[in-house]
Amino acid sequence: MTEKTKHHSENSKKTQAVPSLGRMLEGHLRNYFSVHDDGAKPRNLYNKVIGEIEKTLINETLAATRGNQIKAAQILGINRNTLRKKILAKGIKVKSKSH
């Protein structure tokens, strides 16, 4: 096995071990609805879920790029100005790149 093949195989194993985002969300939503099964209807769930996911996605992408907003925007597939607006709107603290 070549080094490249070995590396690809190790990465595939790591990816397979992590459940998909959809499956994780499914479990959380089932739990959420079971907790609210007393007749109290949750409100504004769509905005709550999307907002939390978006904030986490931006935070983790910024962490992976060590605060580089241009790289983070490229990874996310959005314009850097759009990313900056979302950072400000969500109160995300951007850590500077370490030199």
LINRA-V131512 format. One record per backbone hydrogen bond with DSSP energy under -1.0 kcal/mol. CO is the residue of the C=O (numbers start at 1). NH is the residue of the N-H. If there is no record, write none. Layout:
CO&NH / CO&NH
This chain:
2&6 / 3&7 / 4&8 / 5&9 / 6&10 / 7&11 / 8&12 / 9&13 / 10&14 / 11&15 / 12&16 / 13&17 / 20&24 / 21&25 / 22&26 / 23&27 / 24&28 / 25&29 / 26&30 / 27&31 / 28&32 / 29&33 / 30&34 / 31&35 / 32&36 / 34&37 / 44&48 / 45&49 / 46&50 / 47&51 / 48&52 / 49&53 / 50&54 / 51&55 / 52&56 / 53&57 / 54&58 / 55&59 / 56&60 / 57&61 / 58&62 / 59&63 / 60&64 / 61&65 / 62&67 / 63&66 / 65&68 / 67&69 / 68&72 / 69&73 / 70&74 / 71&75 / 72&76 / 73&77 / 73&78 / 79&83 / 80&84 / 81&85 / 82&86 / 83&87 / 84&88 / 85&89 / 86&90 / 87&92
